[in-house]
Amino acid sequence: MTAPAQPVTLAAEAGTDGILLWVALPYVSLAVFVLGHVWRYRYDKFGWTTRSSQLYERRLLRIGSPLFHFGILVVLLGHIAGLLVPKSWTEAVGVSEHTYHIGAFVLGTVAGVATLGGIAILIYRRRTVGPVFSATTRNDKAMYVSLTATIVLGLAATVAANIAGGGYDYRETISPWFRSLFYLQPDPALMTGAPVLFQLHALSALLLFAAWPFTRLVHMLTAPLGYLTRPYIVYRSRDTALGTRTPPRGWERTG
C-alpha cells in the first residue's frame, strides 16, 4: 500500500532559504522603505536634502552628475518596463520578444555604462577634493558602496547573460516573481532558478531600498515645486542711519 501523495508546498518548491530571500526579505525591505520615509519626513525634515557640495567643486560635478542622473533615470524606466509590464502586453502591441530583447539590451547597457561612469566620477571627486571629502559622512560612504555594487551587479548580469551566455529571458522568471509580491501571492521558486548574478543584483537592490530612507537618496522622492510659486527673495543694503551701531572702521559705506 502506497502512501498518499503529499501536496507540494511553498517550502518544498523553494526551500527555507528561498522563502527567506525571496519572500521575507522583499516584504521587510518594502516595509522599511515606506515606513522609513514616513519617519524621516516627520522627524527629520531639515535633513531631507542632498547636502549639495556644489560650492566646493564644480568642474567634475558638471560631468559626473548629469551622466549619473540621466543614466540612472533610463535604468529606472527600463526596470519599470521590464518588471511591471508582462511579455504578453508588449507582444499584443506588436513588439516581438526579439525586438524587445535587443532594444532592452542595447539601451540598458548604454545607460548602465553611463550610470557607472557618472558615479565613478562622483566618487573620485568626493575622495580627491578636500572640502568634499571632509563633508562626506560614513552614511554617505556606505550608500556609495551599496549603490555602486547594485549598478555593477546589474550591468554584469546583463552582459554575462547576453554576451558570455546564450541569453536569459528574465521576463519569464524575475518579472513574474516581482509582480507576485504585489499580488500577495509570492512565488520564490521563480527566483531560485535564476542565474546567480541576477539573484545577487536583486538582493543588493533590496538591501539598498531598505537603507534608502536613511541616506541622502531621499531627495529622489521630492520635487522643488514650491520654487514655482514662492516670492522672490529681496536683498537690500543696510542704511547706517537705521542701525543702532556705527560700522567698524574700514567697513564704512562708500556711496
Secondary structure per residue as TSV (DSSP state, phi and psi in degrees):
chain	resnum	aa	ss	phi	psi
A	1	M	-	360.0	126.6
A	2	T	-	-92.8	149.0
A	3	A	-	-72.1	147.4
A	4	P	-	-64.8	143.8
A	5	A	-	-63.7	135.7
A	6	Q	-	-87.6	140.7
A	7	P	-	-66.6	143.1
A	8	V	-	-77.0	118.9
A	9	T	-	-98.1	171.2
A	10	L	H	-61.3	-41.7
A	11	A	H	-64.8	-36.9
A	12	A	H	-68.7	-34.2
A	13	E	H	-76.4	-44.0
A	14	A	H	-107.3	-20.7
A	15	G	H	82.7	163.0
A	16	T	H	-63.4	-41.6
A	17	D	H	-61.9	-39.6
A	18	G	H	-63.5	-38.8
A	19	I	H	-67.6	-40.5
A	20	L	I	-65.2	-42.9
A	21	L	I	-78.4	-38.5
A	22	W	I	-112.0	4.0
A	23	V	I	-126.6	-58.6
A	24	A	I	-66.6	-51.2
A	25	L	H	-60.4	-44.8
A	26	P	H	-59.5	-41.2
A	27	Y	H	-70.6	-37.5
A	28	V	H	-63.9	-44.6
A	29	S	H	-61.3	-43.0
A	30	L	H	-65.4	-40.9
A	31	A	H	-64.8	-44.1
A	32	V	H	-65.0	-38.7
A	33	F	H	-60.6	-47.7
A	34	V	H	-73.0	-53.5
A	35	L	H	-67.6	-33.1
A	36	G	H	-63.5	-39.1
A	37	H	H	-69.1	-37.9
A	38	V	H	-62.2	-46.1
A	39	W	H	-62.4	-44.7
A	40	R	H	-63.0	-41.8
A	41	Y	H	-69.6	-32.5
A	42	R	H	-78.2	-37.5
A	43	Y	H	-112.4	-6.6
A	44	D	-	-143.2	52.0
A	45	K	G	-63.3	-38.3
A	46	F	G	-72.9	-18.2
A	47	G	G	-91.0	-2.3
A	48	W	-	-80.0	80.6
A	49	T	S	-158.8	164.0
A	50	T	-	-84.0	-9.6
A	51	R	-	51.2	61.9
A	52	S	-	-56.9	139.2
A	53	S	-	-114.1	23.6
A	54	Q	T	-61.7	-32.0
A	55	L	T	-66.3	-24.8
A	56	Y	T	-81.5	-36.2
A	57	E	-	-160.7	137.1
A	58	R	-	-123.6	-25.7
A	59	R	H	-63.1	-52.9
A	60	L	H	-70.0	-34.2
A	61	L	H	-64.0	-36.8
A	62	R	H	-64.3	-24.4
A	63	I	H	-92.6	-51.5
A	64	G	H	-71.1	-39.9
A	65	S	H	-66.0	-51.2
A	66	P	H	-62.7	-38.2
A	67	L	H	-61.6	-44.0
A	68	F	H	-69.8	-47.1
A	69	H	H	-68.9	-41.8
A	70	F	H	-68.1	-38.6
A	71	G	H	-64.7	-45.8
A	72	I	H	-69.4	-29.0
A	73	L	H	-66.2	-43.3
A	74	V	H	-66.1	-40.5
A	75	V	H	-60.9	-43.1
A	76	L	H	-63.3	-45.2
A	77	L	H	-63.8	-37.5
A	78	G	H	-65.3	-38.8
A	79	H	H	-67.4	-39.4
A	80	I	H	-61.8	-45.2
A	81	A	H	-66.0	-42.0
A	82	G	H	-74.0	-32.8
A	83	L	H	-92.3	-34.5
A	84	L	H	-97.9	-24.4
A	85	V	S	-94.6	115.3
A	86	P	-	-64.4	153.9
A	87	K	H	-59.0	-35.7
A	88	S	H	-63.6	-29.1
A	89	W	H	-70.8	-44.7
A	90	T	H	-67.5	-36.5
A	91	E	H	-68.3	-31.2
A	92	A	H	-67.4	-28.0
A	93	V	T	-94.8	9.5
A	94	G	T	95.8	7.8
A	95	V	-	-94.4	111.0
A	96	S	-	-71.2	161.8
A	97	E	H	-62.7	-38.4
A	98	H	H	-64.4	-44.7
A	99	T	H	-63.8	-44.4
A	100	Y	H	-61.7	-43.5
A	101	H	H	-63.1	-45.8
A	102	I	H	-64.3	-45.8
A	103	G	H	-63.0	-43.6
A	104	A	H	-65.5	-38.9
A	105	F	H	-67.3	-47.7
A	106	V	H	-65.8	-50.8
A	107	L	H	-65.6	-40.1
A	108	G	H	-66.1	-39.1
A	109	T	H	-67.1	-45.1
A	110	V	H	-61.9	-45.6
A	111	A	H	-65.6	-38.8
A	112	G	H	-65.3	-41.6
A	113	V	H	-65.4	-41.5
A	114	A	H	-62.9	-43.0
A	115	T	H	-64.0	-44.2
A	116	L	H	-65.9	-40.8
A	117	G	H	-64.3	-40.4
A	118	G	H	-64.6	-44.3
A	119	I	H	-71.8	-28.7
A	120	A	H	-64.2	-41.7
A	121	I	H	-65.7	-41.0
A	122	L	H	-66.5	-38.6
A	123	I	H	-68.2	-42.1
A	124	Y	H	-60.3	-43.5
A	125	R	H	-61.9	-44.8
A	126	R	H	-66.4	-28.2
A	127	R	H	-87.5	-30.2
A	128	T	H	-100.8	-20.8
A	129	V	S	-91.6	115.8
A	130	G	H	-51.8	-56.6
A	131	P	H	-61.0	-35.9
A	132	V	H	-68.3	-41.5
A	133	F	H	-65.0	-36.6
A	134	S	H	-66.8	-28.7
A	135	A	T	-87.3	1.7
A	136	T	-	-88.3	124.5
A	137	T	-	-93.6	170.4
A	138	R	H	-63.2	-34.9
A	139	N	H	-60.5	-41.9
A	140	D	H	-63.4	-43.1
A	141	K	H	-62.6	-43.9
A	142	A	H	-64.1	-38.3
A	143	M	H	-64.1	-43.4
A	144	Y	H	-63.7	-40.4
A	145	V	H	-63.7	-46.8
A	146	S	H	-64.8	-44.0
A	147	L	H	-66.2	-43.1
A	148	T	H	-64.9	-41.6
A	149	A	H	-61.3	-40.9
A	150	T	H	-64.3	-42.5
A	151	I	H	-65.9	-46.0
A	152	V	H	-62.9	-44.3
A	153	L	H	-65.1	-39.7
A	154	G	H	-65.2	-42.9
A	155	L	H	-67.4	-40.4
A	156	A	H	-64.5	-40.1
A	157	A	H	-64.1	-40.8
A	158	T	H	-65.4	-47.0
A	159	V	H	-67.9	-43.8
A	160	A	I	-64.2	-38.7
A	161	A	I	-74.7	-32.3
A	162	N	I	-103.7	-17.5
A	163	I	I	-111.7	-56.4
A	164	A	I	-73.9	-34.2
A	165	G	S	-100.4	-172.1
A	166	G	S	-93.4	13.4
A	167	G	-	98.4	150.1
A	168	Y	-	-144.1	126.3
A	169	D	-	-93.1	92.4
A	170	Y	G	-70.1	-15.5
A	171	R	G	-77.0	-3.5
A	172	E	G	-94.3	-17.8
A	173	T	T	-129.2	-63.4
A	174	I	H	-66.2	-44.1
A	175	S	H	-62.2	-49.2
A	176	P	H	-60.9	-36.0
A	177	W	H	-62.8	-43.7
A	178	F	H	-62.5	-44.3
A	179	R	H	-68.9	-31.0
A	180	S	H	-65.1	-25.6
A	181	L	H	-64.1	-37.6
A	182	F	H	-82.4	-19.8
A	183	Y	T	-79.1	-6.8
A	184	L	T	62.3	30.6
A	185	Q	-	-133.6	62.3
A	186	P	-	-61.6	140.7
A	187	D	-	-123.1	83.6
A	188	P	T	-65.8	-20.6
A	189	A	H	-61.0	-27.0
A	190	L	H	-66.4	-32.5
A	191	M	H	-86.8	-27.4
A	192	T	H	-65.7	-22.5
A	193	G	T	-96.5	0.6
A	194	A	S	-75.3	154.5
A	195	P	-	-57.0	152.6
A	196	V	H	-60.0	-42.3
A	197	L	H	-63.0	-36.9
A	198	F	H	-67.5	-37.9
A	199	Q	H	-65.1	-44.4
A	200	L	H	-64.2	-38.5
A	201	H	H	-62.5	-43.5
A	202	A	H	-64.8	-42.4
A	203	L	H	-65.4	-42.1
A	204	S	H	-64.5	-35.8
A	205	A	H	-67.0	-39.9
A	206	L	H	-63.5	-41.6
A	207	L	H	-67.3	-37.4
A	208	L	H	-64.4	-42.2
A	209	F	H	-65.3	-34.1
A	210	A	H	-67.7	-34.0
A	211	A	H	-85.9	-16.6
A	212	W	G	-49.5	-50.2
A	213	P	G	-63.0	-16.4
A	214	F	G	-105.7	13.7
A	215	T	S	-123.5	179.9
A	216	R	G	-72.3	-5.1
A	217	L	G	-67.1	-12.1
A	218	V	G	-59.3	-23.1
A	219	H	G	-64.1	-17.5
A	220	M	G	-66.1	-25.4
A	221	L	G	-93.4	9.4
A	222	T	-	-123.5	155.2
A	223	A	-	-134.7	134.7
A	224	P	-	-76.9	59.5
A	225	L	G	-67.3	-27.0
A	226	G	G	-63.5	-23.4
A	227	Y	G	-66.2	-21.3
A	228	L	G	-74.9	-24.5
A	229	T	T	-119.6	-10.4
A	230	R	S	-73.1	149.8
A	231	P	-	-71.6	161.9
A	232	Y	-	-66.3	149.1
A	233	I	-	-91.3	120.0
A	234	V	-	-99.3	127.5
A	235	Y	-	-107.9	130.3
A	236	R	-	-128.7	143.3
A	237	S	-	-72.4	146.6
A	238	R	-	-85.7	129.4
A	239	D	-	-81.7	126.0
A	240	T	G	-61.0	-26.1
A	241	A	G	-68.5	-21.5
A	242	L	G	-90.3	-13.9
A	243	G	S	-85.1	165.9
A	244	T	S	-95.2	-11.9
A	245	R	S	-129.1	146.5
A	246	T	-	-79.7	146.8
A	247	P	-	-66.3	151.2
A	248	P	-	-65.4	160.6
A	249	R	T	-61.8	134.4
A	250	G	T	98.6	-11.6
A	251	W	-	-118.7	20.9
A	252	E	-	-67.8	150.5
A	253	R	-	-68.1	142.6
A	254	T	-	-100.6	-7.9
A	255	G	-	171.5	360.0
